[in-house]
Amino acid sequence: MPYVNIRITREGATAEQKALLIKGATQLLVDVLGKNPATTVVVIDEVETDNWGIGGESVTTLRKRKS
């Protein structure tokens, strides 16, 4: 049973976009590894930008600086 974990920042990905991510990740495992889509699990974790750091700073801080 393949398990795929997708982590994105919580910034308004729509239900439709998440559905496409789930469908696409599942299909990728079918196409590349021949996995059964019925037993493929895809989980999307949405992380607040305060809790996601790059280069020693939170994404919130980095984005504020770029605005």
C-alpha positions as CSV (number, residue, x, y, z in Angstrom):
1,M,0.0,0.0,0.0
2,P,1.8,3.1,-1.2
3,Y,1.6,6.2,1.0
4,V,2.2,9.7,-0.3
5,N,2.4,12.7,2.0
6,I,2.2,16.1,0.4
7,R,3.0,19.1,2.6
8,I,2.0,22.6,1.5
9,T,1.7,25.9,3.2
10,R,-1.9,26.8,4.3
11,E,-2.5,29.6,1.8
12,G,-5.8,28.8,0.2
13,A,-5.4,25.7,-1.9
14,T,-8.9,25.0,-3.1
15,A,-10.7,21.6,-2.6
16,E,-10.4,21.2,-6.4
17,Q,-6.7,21.8,-6.4
18,K,-6.2,19.3,-3.6
19,A,-8.4,16.7,-5.5
20,L,-6.1,17.2,-8.5
21,L,-3.0,16.6,-6.3
22,I,-4.5,13.4,-4.9
23,K,-5.5,12.2,-8.4
24,G,-2.2,13.1,-9.9
25,A,0.0,11.5,-7.2
26,T,-2.1,8.4,-7.4
27,Q,-1.8,8.2,-11.2
28,L,2.0,8.8,-11.0
29,L,2.4,5.7,-8.8
30,V,0.2,3.7,-11.2
31,D,2.2,4.9,-14.2
32,V,5.7,4.6,-12.8
33,L,5.5,1.7,-10.4
34,G,2.4,-0.1,-11.5
35,K,0.7,0.4,-8.1
36,N,-3.0,-0.3,-7.5
37,P,-4.8,3.0,-7.2
38,A,-7.4,1.4,-4.9
39,T,-4.7,0.9,-2.2
40,T,-2.7,4.1,-2.7
41,V,-3.1,6.6,0.1
42,V,-2.4,10.3,-0.4
43,V,-2.4,12.7,2.5
44,I,-2.2,16.5,2.2
45,D,-0.9,18.3,5.2
46,E,-1.4,22.1,5.3
47,V,1.1,23.9,7.4
48,E,0.8,27.5,8.7
49,T,3.5,29.7,7.3
50,D,4.6,30.5,10.8
51,N,5.5,26.8,11.2
52,W,7.4,26.5,7.9
53,G,11.0,27.7,7.9
54,I,13.5,28.3,5.1
55,G,17.0,29.6,5.7
56,G,16.4,30.2,9.4
57,E,13.3,32.3,8.9
58,S,9.6,31.5,8.8
59,V,7.8,31.7,5.5
60,T,5.6,34.4,7.0
61,T,8.6,36.6,7.6
62,L,10.1,35.9,4.2
63,R,6.8,36.8,2.5
64,K,6.3,40.0,4.4
65,R,9.8,41.1,3.4
66,K,9.1,40.5,-0.3
67,S,5.8,42.4,-0.3
